Amino acid sequence: MATRTVAIFSLGGTIAMTTDPATGGVVPALSAHDLLAAVPALQELDVELRVHDFRRLPGASLAFGDLRALSEAVADAFRSGCDGVVVTQGTDTIEETAYLLDLWHPGEQPIVVTGAMRNPTLPGADGPANIHAAVIAAAAAELRGAGAVVVLGDEIHAARTVRKSHSTSPAAFTSPATGPLGRLYEGRVHLHGPLAPRTTFPRPATGPAAGSTVGDAVRIGLYGATLGDDGALLAAMAEACDGLVIAAFGVGHVPEAYVGILERAAARIPVVLASRIGNGPVLEGTYGFPGSEKDLLARGLIRGGHLDAYKARLLLHVLVEQGRKTDEIAAAFAAAAH
């Protein structure tokens, strides 16, 4: 195989942390070159690496401006001839970053997002192995057309389905609804089946400039349904939002106290009905009581389909930022969240 070219963008996170003498805790401090120096096996791959020390932030502190700038830098890397991209970052927000990059990326080249559950000061730190696997995946022809994927623990997960499902385990990342796309072993990508079609919403050239804060002014609320809630906090949130995702019980149910609030909100802003479960769809027409999925959809809410609430929020943010109307947003969710 001819030499492949992979661009690596480091954003910080656990994978890049070391001990801060002042606090005794670990903080993002290692550069992209430091990370690669810990993986001598990369030198054995027939891959040219283009290294970018992009941010040094914990995953929890990444903002839309950072990710818009990253998306543009990734696009530049592909325009310059890179066959794939690796992004290293904190695992707190990997599932969200990967999905946002996936929505914005219309090309065939893979974007592989990875990180570590054990920081470099701990025995058995998993960062070097994950970087090695991510570079192999980004250079693999098998992942052309996959969009953005998450690679940790030698498993490959689609950005649309992956979740961080454990707070500390090295095997924290799963795809509850589908399982992983494939695995890496013996230095190769092995897929379990054909890649699924993707729906993308590339950022328009006339939109917010890379690194700007314009899109951060778009406020998409995420509100979780809980037992006994009277809806007062929901009403206050809805008034402050440009769009709203409701993380409903089960297949799309909320307390009856929410119904009028959500109907009024849906007349003003797009309101997406998702599930707080994170595995399985919001239904369309099975239950008919006030606050059921059938009732709420009839009142103007948009069905979130199989998307979990966190990813529904990101898709809604992208669409509202692009100036899409409610009917366009509903059509986009029908296409992307099937």
C-alpha positions in Angstrom: 0.0 0.0 0.0 1.3 3.5 -0.9 2.2 5.7 2.0 -0.9 7.2 3.6 -1.0 10.7 5.2 -2.8 11.3 8.5 -3.2 14.6 10.3 -3.3 14.6 14.1 -5.0 17.3 16.1 -4.6 17.2 19.9 -7.1 19.1 22.0 -6.0 18.1 25.5 -8.0 15.9 27.8 -6.9 12.9 30.0 -4.7 11.5 27.3 -2.6 14.6 27.5 -2.5 15.2 31.3 0.3 15.1 33.8 0.5 16.0 37.4 0.3 19.7 38.4 2.8 20.2 41.3 0.7 23.0 42.7 -2.5 21.0 43.1 -1.4 17.4 42.9 -4.1 16.7 40.3 -3.6 16.1 36.6 -4.1 18.8 34.1 -3.7 19.0 30.2 -0.1 19.7 29.6 1.4 17.4 27.0 1.7 18.5 23.4 0.7 16.5 20.4 4.4 15.7 19.8 4.7 14.5 23.4 1.8 12.2 22.8 3.3 10.7 19.7 6.7 10.3 21.3 5.1 7.8 23.7 4.1 5.6 20.8 7.3 4.4 19.1 5.3 1.8 17.2 4.0 4.6 14.9 7.4 4.7 13.2 6.7 1.1 11.9 3.6 2.2 10.1 3.7 3.3 6.5 2.0 6.5 7.4 3.1 10.1 7.2 1.9 12.1 10.2 1.1 15.8 10.1 0.9 17.0 13.7 -1.1 19.9 15.1 -1.0 21.0 18.7 -4.5 22.5 18.5 -5.8 23.0 22.1 -4.8 22.0 25.6 -8.2 21.9 27.4 -10.1 19.3 29.4 -12.9 17.8 27.3 -15.5 19.5 29.5 -14.2 23.0 28.5 -14.4 22.6 24.8 -16.9 25.0 23.2 -18.6 25.3 19.8 -16.0 27.9 18.7 -13.2 25.4 19.3 -15.0 22.8 17.3 -15.9 25.1 14.4 -12.2 26.0 14.2 -11.3 22.3 14.4 -13.7 21.4 11.7 -12.2 24.0 9.4 -8.7 22.9 10.2 -9.7 19.3 9.4 -11.3 20.4 6.1 -8.0 22.2 5.3 -6.1 19.0 6.1 -8.3 17.0 3.7 -7.9 19.7 1.0 -4.1 19.4 1.4 -4.3 15.7 0.6 -4.6 13.9 3.9 -6.2 10.5 3.8 -7.6 10.7 7.3 -7.5 12.7 10.5 -7.1 11.7 14.2 -8.4 13.9 17.0 -7.2 13.3 20.5 -9.3 14.8 23.3 -10.9 14.3 26.7 -13.3 11.4 26.9 -16.0 13.5 28.8 -17.2 15.0 25.5 -15.9 12.6 22.8 -19.3 11.3 21.8 -20.5 14.9 21.3 -17.4 16.2 19.5 -17.4 13.2 17.2 -21.0 13.6 16.2 -20.7 17.3 15.6 -17.6 16.7 13.4 -19.6 14.0 11.6 -22.5 16.3 10.9 -20.2 18.9 9.4 -18.0 16.6 7.3 -19.4 15.7 3.9 -16.2 14.0 2.6 -15.2 10.4 2.3 -12.1 10.6 4.4 -12.4 9.3 8.0 -12.2 11.4 11.1 -11.1 9.2 14.1 -11.6 10.6 17.6 -9.8 9.0 20.5 -8.7 9.6 24.0 -7.8 7.8 27.2 -9.5 6.7 30.4 -6.2 6.4 32.3 -3.9 9.4 32.3 -0.2 9.0 31.5 0.8 8.9 35.2 -1.2 5.8 35.9 -0.1 2.1 35.4 -1.6 0.7 32.2 -2.3 4.1 30.7 -4.3 3.4 27.5 -3.5 6.6 25.5 -0.6 5.2 23.5 -2.5 2.1 22.4 -5.5 4.2 21.4 -3.4 6.6 19.4 -1.7 3.8 17.6 -5.1 2.2 16.8 -6.6 5.6 15.7 -3.8 6.2 13.2 -4.2 2.8 11.7 -8.0 3.4 11.5 -7.6 6.9 9.9 -5.3 5.5 7.3 -7.5 2.5 6.5 -9.4 2.4 3.2 -12.1 0.4 4.9 -13.3 3.5 6.8 -13.7 5.7 3.7 -17.3 6.9 3.9 -17.6 6.3 7.6 -17.5 10.0 8.6 -16.4 10.5 12.2 -15.8 7.4 14.4 -14.6 6.9 17.9 -11.8 4.4 18.5 -10.9 3.3 22.0 -9.9 -0.2 23.3 -9.4 -1.4 19.7 -13.2 -0.9 19.0 -14.5 1.3 16.3 -17.8 3.1 17.0 -20.0 5.3 14.7 -20.2 8.8 16.0 -24.0 8.7 15.7 -24.4 5.7 18.1 -21.5 5.8 20.5 -21.9 6.6 24.2 -19.6 6.9 27.2 -21.3 4.3 29.3 -19.0 4.1 32.3 -17.2 6.8 34.2 -13.9 5.0 34.9 -13.6 1.8 33.0 -11.1 1.5 30.1 -14.0 -0.2 28.2 -16.2 2.9 28.8 -17.4 3.4 25.2 -20.2 1.4 23.7 -22.8 1.6 21.0 -25.9 0.2 22.9 -28.3 0.1 19.9 -25.9 -1.3 17.3 -22.7 -2.5 18.8 -19.3 -1.4 17.3 -18.8 -0.9 13.6 -15.7 -3.2 13.9 -12.4 -3.8 15.7 -8.7 -3.5 15.1 -6.4 -6.5 15.4 -3.1 -7.5 13.9 -2.7 -4.0 12.7 -5.8 -3.8 10.5 -9.4 -2.6 10.6 -12.0 -5.4 10.5 -15.6 -4.2 10.0 -18.6 -6.3 11.1 -20.6 -5.2 8.0 -21.1 -2.5 5.4 -21.1 1.1 6.5 -24.5 2.7 7.0 -25.4 5.8 4.9 -24.8 9.2 6.5 -26.7 12.5 6.6 -24.5 15.6 6.8 -25.2 19.3 7.2 -21.9 21.0 6.2 -21.4 24.5 7.6 -22.2 27.1 4.9 -19.3 29.3 3.7 -21.4 32.4 4.7 -21.8 31.1 8.3 -19.8 31.9 11.4 -16.1 32.2 10.7 -13.9 29.5 12.0 -13.2 30.1 15.7 -15.8 32.7 16.0 -18.3 32.9 18.9 -21.4 33.6 16.7 -22.8 30.1 17.0 -22.3 30.1 20.7 -25.1 32.7 20.9 -27.5 30.0 19.7 -29.0 28.5 22.8 -30.4 25.0 22.6 -31.8 23.8 25.9 -31.8 20.2 27.1 -34.4 19.4 29.8 -34.8 16.0 31.3 -38.2 14.6 32.4 -38.3 13.6 36.0 -40.9 12.1 38.4 -43.1 14.6 40.0 -41.8 17.7 38.2 -44.4 20.5 37.9 -42.8 22.0 34.8 -42.0 25.4 36.3 -38.3 25.1 35.5 -39.0 23.8 32.0 -41.1 26.9 31.3 -38.3 29.2 32.4 -35.8 27.3 30.3 -38.0 27.3 27.2 -38.3 31.1 27.4 -34.6 31.5 27.2 -33.9 29.1 24.3 -33.7 29.3 20.5 -34.5 25.6 20.4 -35.3 22.9 23.0 -34.7 19.1 23.4 -36.9 17.3 25.9 -35.3 14.1 27.2 -38.6 12.3 27.8 -39.3 9.1 29.7 -39.1 5.8 27.8 -40.5 6.0 24.2 -41.4 9.7 24.5 -43.6 10.4 27.5 -43.6 13.4 29.8 -45.7 14.5 32.9 -49.0 16.0 32.0 -47.9 19.3 33.6 -45.4 19.7 30.7 -47.9 19.5 27.9 -49.2 23.1 27.7 -45.6 24.4 28.2 -44.2 22.3 25.4 -47.1 23.1 23.0 -46.6 26.9 23.6 -42.8 26.5 23.2 -43.3 24.5 19.9 -45.3 27.4 18.5 -42.3 29.7 19.0 -39.2 27.5 18.6 -38.3 24.0 17.4 -38.8 21.5 20.2 -37.4 18.0 19.7 -38.8 15.0 21.6 -36.0 12.6 22.5 -35.7 9.8 25.1 -33.6 10.0 28.2 -32.9 6.3 27.9 -30.1 6.5 25.3 -31.0 3.2 23.6 -34.1 2.7 21.4 -36.4 5.1 19.5 -39.0 7.6 20.4 -42.3 6.1 19.0 -44.9 7.9 16.9 -48.4 6.5 17.5 -48.6 3.8 20.2 -49.7 5.8 23.3 -52.4 8.4 23.3 -52.7 9.9 26.8 -51.8 13.6 27.5 -48.0 13.8 27.5 -47.6 10.6 25.3 -45.5 10.6 22.1 -48.6 10.7 19.9 -50.1 13.6 21.9 -46.8 15.6 21.9 -46.1 15.1 18.2 -49.7 16.3 17.4 -48.9 19.5 19.3 -45.9 20.4 17.1 -43.0 18.6 18.7 -40.3 17.1 16.4 -39.6 13.4 16.7 -36.0 12.7 17.7 -36.1 9.1 16.4 -33.2 7.0 17.5 -30.9 9.9 18.5 -30.2 10.2 22.2 -30.9 13.6 23.8 -27.3 14.8 23.7 -26.9 14.2 20.0 -30.4 15.5 19.3 -29.2 18.8 20.9 -26.2 19.0 18.7 -28.2 18.3 15.5 -30.7 20.9 16.5 -27.9 23.4 17.3 -26.4 22.9 13.8 -29.8 23.3 12.1 -30.8 26.4 14.1 -27.4 28.0 13.5 -27.9 27.5 9.8 -31.2 29.3 9.9 -33.4 26.2 9.1 -37.2 26.6 9.7 -39.2 24.2 11.8 -40.4 22.1 8.8 -36.9 21.8 7.5 -35.7 20.8 10.9 -38.4 18.1 11.2 -37.3 16.8 7.7 -33.6 16.8 8.8 -34.4 14.8 12.0 -36.4 12.3 9.9 -33.4 11.8 7.7 -30.7 11.8 10.3 -32.4 10.1 13.3 -34.0 7.0 11.6 
